[in-house]
Amino acid sequence: MNLPISKHNVILENGKDLGYKASYVNFNIGNTVVLVPNYHDPNDKIANEIIQKLYPDREVIGIDVRELYKHGGMIHCVTQQQSVEM
């Protein structure tokens, strides 16, 4: 399965266009959940559904990471490779 990239450039909540699209591959797998970066983009839903099929025994949770992404970080960066227990 192929994950899409965001359909549009990442747009912050304040309307600023970061000038580039985003990837969904930087998700974090926990014991019962998979945290997936989301960007308030039409492809969020598609990426979440694809990842859900890959991990049917875990709940996929989309996390709006736009503000984190503008600084070059992602979910796996802020968790410092620690798994998420929920």
Residue pairs with C-beta under 8 A, 6 or more apart in sequence:
1 50
1 53
1 54
3 23
3 24
3 25
3 47
3 50
3 51
4 24
4 43
4 46
4 47
5 21
5 22
5 23
5 24
5 43
6 21
6 22
6 23
6 24
6 39
6 41
6 43
6 44
7 21
7 41
7 42
7 43
8 21
8 41
8 42
9 17
9 18
9 19
9 20
9 21
10 17
10 18
10 20
10 21
10 22
10 39
10 41
10 66
10 69
10 70
11 17
11 18
11 40
11 66
12 18
12 66
12 67
12 70
13 66
13 67
18 69
18 70
22 37
22 39
22 41
22 69
23 37
24 36
24 37
24 43
24 44
24 47
24 51
26 37
26 74
26 75
26 76
26 77
27 34
27 35
27 36
27 37
27 51
27 75
27 76
28 34
28 35
28 75
28 76
28 79
28 83
28 84
29 55
29 58
29 83
29 84
30 58
30 83
30 84
30 85
30 86
31 58
31 83
31 84
31 85
31 86
32 58
32 59
32 85
32 86
33 58
33 59
33 60
33 61
33 84
33 86
34 51
34 52
34 55
34 58
34 59
34 60
34 61
35 61
35 63
35 75
35 79
35 84
36 47
36 48
36 51
36 60
36 61
36 62
36 63
36 75
37 62
37 63
37 65
37 69
37 74
37 75
38 44
38 47
38 48
38 62
38 63
38 64
38 65
39 64
39 65
39 66
39 69
40 64
40 66
44 62
48 60
48 62
51 60
52 60
63 75
65 73
65 74
65 75
68 74
68 75
68 77
68 78
